[in-house]
Amino acid sequence: MTTGDQPLDEMGDGRGQAKPHWRPLLSSMFSLGRETLSERARLLDQAFAEEGITAILPGERSVNWRCDPIPLLLSAAEFAQLESGLAQRAELMELILQDLYGPRNLMAECLIPPELVYGNPAFLRPCCMPDGSRGHRHLSFYAADMLRGTDGAWRVLADRTGQAQGIAYALENRRILARIVPELFQYQKIEPLRPYLETVSNALQALGVDDAGGAALLSSGHSDPLWFEHVLLSREMSIGLVEGGDLTLRDGKVFLKTLRGLQRIGVLFRRKDGNKVDSLELASGTGVPGLLDAIRGGFVRMVNDAGSGLVEAPGLAAFLPALARRLLGEELRLASQATLWLGEGAVVRTVLRDLEGWLIRPATDGGARPVVPMLLSAAERADLASKMEADPGGWAASVAPIPSLAPCVGETGLDAKPIALRMFMTYDGNRWRAFPGGLARALSEEDALAGRLPRNAVSKDVWVMADESSMVQGVLGLTTPMLAIRRTAGDLPSRVADNFYWLGRYLERLEEAARLQRAVITRILRPMPSAREISELEILIGSLGSLKMLATEDASVLGMGMLSAAVLKAFRANGGMPRVLAHVARQVETLRDRLTGEMHAVVTRSLRELGEAMRKLPPEPNARTLEAASHLTTEILEFAATVAGLAAENMVRGGGRLFLDFGRRMERAQAIAAELRQVLDQPGALTQPGRVETGLRLALELRDSVITYRTRYLAVLQPAPALDLILADEGNPRGLAFQLVAARELLREIVEDGDSLLLAVEPLLQETRDIVQDVLRSPDQMVTTALLPPRLRKLDQAIAAVGDRVSRRYFTLLPVARSLGMDSEPRRGAA
Amino acid sequence: MRYRVQHITRYAYGSPVELAAHMVHLRPRVQPWQAVISESIVTDPMPARRTDGLDHFGNHVTWLFLDLPHADFEVTSEAIVEVDRWPPGDPAATRDWESVVEAARSPDGWEAAEFQFGTPMAPINADTKDYVAQSFTPGRPVLEALLELNERFYTDFRFRSGVTTISTPVSQVMQRREGVCQDFSHAMVSGLRGIGIPARYTSGYIRTKPPPGQVKRQGADQSHAWVGCWLGPEYGWIDVDPTNGIVIRDEHVLLGWGRDFSDVSPVRGVILGGGDHSVLVSVDLEPVDEGAAV
């Protein structure tokens, strides 16, 4: 069928014709035309970016997920063959793990060399069962990276037994492709993907320990490059998304810390490095101390097992055929790309004689980038050769593959690009089942052939073409395991409540800063600022300074040029505005699993646009730049209003939203008290009533309350009525009392009846009324007002204290973990 | 020889610890030459959960979990142990060390092979390898070379406590030629592995008072550490104490072994809360009469 060393064409039948199962797709592609396809490729990029399938953490490298418009097609027969081969491999891996973490007979029989186990950092000794008794499986999930050679056979280049990641990306590829290029799906019978999540979910539920609580996905957190997958899987399967710090152990059992107390967890779907799950027995850090003890005790199950990455070692491929015969009594149905382990005899010399014909990988690190000697310079090759000679057992060599080609949309038309295919397997309690799709990727030279998931490479959707006759048979002939009753660990974890609280505070802080910036910029832009405006500017600069939005020593009202530069500095890289924006973005990303997809998309898009607009501010500190900055502050205020609106529309009342709102109210209440203190705290205020008046006028403006004041009291500005509006009027949504009342109502929903926290807000409200009454009754309102700052400072602190009480009660359930006995205490004699 | 071991570790915390998980290797391991007559591990406060089991190396491990606030934590292990190890035999009659390296790569050596690889605390290191190679000259009987190496450690290195920490690398120990038993053991293990000989880190105790008429051993009153070295499939393992320049006979009590300290650290834990902490360790290993029990 193929000739010599020519790469195989996925689409062609080798006789110049397209394979039958590709034909309908080809005709759809041709009727779309080259230009439309290129356009759709751009739209796909855009769609993935908009859906946030790119990380948006400012200052951190973003990962762009890309998908080619043209899928890779597998016929029903091809798929069935791959499924059977992968199922055999997965079971083989399971049996090898059972032996290596148990009696290790395979090593005694010399079927696996000690280097690949004892010399392998992925061999986690605390996961060993020396007595060999172990009632459960190591693997429920398995994936394999495959290439199709010139002879038409798929071969495995890498086995993924650790976390077998990527299913969520395959699901997203399909969903977005169907939306952006619907024409390709016409007249096609493609196996659907989503039902497979039921299989994954059942696999987890099937592992549950008696009535021991629900399943949860154990994530390494939002800094994980595949965080998006953790979010999607936990949401689609309705299981909790937890991090190490959310879990605690009591009497050997695992619990999730929630606002309502501890909730039992029975199954952990591991999406965290196996070596980092237990900080007592494995690597110190973010693990749950004692988790392995709980697993050994049978109180909780973890899949895949913490130590399951052991058999990803590339060198193991050399021994799989013999292992399959020994453990299964069968030949491998799906072979590995021919691989040699260089630690045996003179193998290393064989490989070094013809280095360019091989692909070189560290023998025990399945995640490392393979080295392609063909692409190295002579010096680099010599360096590699000397490393291999020095430690042959540390290396594995696979025959350099000639991967098959598949059509991809390029700049000017279709390009045939070499491809790799990742497929996923799940053990459903009875047998291994393949995900009816996969993740294909177009390989480029700089891209590793079998490294981790593609980062900047282009992925492809994988279509398994349904065979109508087999579909009917399949439904009838399938033995579906009984559906387990689904329990979810849904209650709000304390960490999540904390994140919502801080998202609320940062959003408010952003809004507050924008309000002040706008007030400053408006005044700078006036052609001839009046004396009053200049003294207002002085106050505003002080306020911005206390928000760390401006270095007050940089700013003088005497030099407008300097002042402009100082104000604009807050918008530039490392300035105050991008910093607060980054805080908001980080909280949003952390809470991704708690926001609806739409809300997350809208918020992240706005954040990205705001960040970009800041970066694009012209460097000159002139009027045009100030105008642009002023426009930005308006956009920020709109953004804050949008988030508030989205939260009201999209978030379930209760839980997270209570804390989001509470955070905003507390931040705003403190800001009002601090701001009022700042505008009144001026030199000479006691003897110059004009200064107090200026301050109050400014305070009304910053609280958007000028119009309300005018409606009530016309243009006469008097301290008591102004203070009433700002501090004590519970009906003014921009005033302090309103925030406190709102916070009190939120607390009623958060805490239990009769809790002393409920009474904490009342004295604060009383103080706002007392301040107004004291001013009203005093003989000289201006002087009494000028004396308020210390009292306002106390009020500010009292509000902060209430926030602290809530935070201590709900968020800091547990302090930071520290290790004993493995630290750097000086050694005295011993221990 | 029969001994009574008492090992007390006491942590005092600056502020209460809310939750604590400890993993201790404090129960002596039974060997053909070491019998454990009785043993106990007692803690104050009592743990909410205690598990006893074996680790990958076959050592006894005890897990202790505390979930009530406590300001200090004390773990006391006591045991009555009988040790009597046969003398090592004629060093000159042992096989040449190169054949031991070969044997570790053969089917007979797959278990010992685990101790051939470098680990974070006892890595393969050029300095330790060179130092070891000076005794392991070509064709030399392995035990003869090992005993000389053990003697050289004893004379070349100065026992000095407080100058090294758990994170002091072996390269620095080789440079300064001083440290404590863990440092010397890691250095020796590292060097033996460097030339391909399986070597393990061994944790235990040495008698507090010397036999009448002899000098007090270094490393008494504390946990002690020494080195296990594989001499081939026929001979198996021998234990030597580079800190004191002696072969283990009846002055040591064995707790367990691993690739380095981190596999068998006597007491380790993770605490939540606690502020600053201080730790006090006391070890006592005294000969007792036959029939004594805890």
Interface residues (C-beta under 8 A of the other chain):
Chain A: M107 A108 C110 P114 E115 Y118 G119 R125 P126 C128 P130 D131 T248 L249 R250 D251 G252 S279 L280 E281 S284 P289 G290 D293 R296 G297 L814 P815 V816 A817 R818 S819 L820 G821 M822 D823 S824 E825 P826 R827 R828 G829 A830 A831
Chain B: T9 Y11 E18 L19 A21 H22 M23 A48 R49 T51 G53 L54 D55 H56 F57 G58 W63 F65 D67 P107 W110 A113 E114 Q116 F117 S161 G162 V163 T164 T165 I166 S167 T168 G179 V180 C181 Q182 D183 Q218 G219 A220 D221 Q222 S223 H224 A225 S262 D263 S265 P266 V267 R268 G269 V270 I271 L272 G273 G274 H277 V279 V281 V283
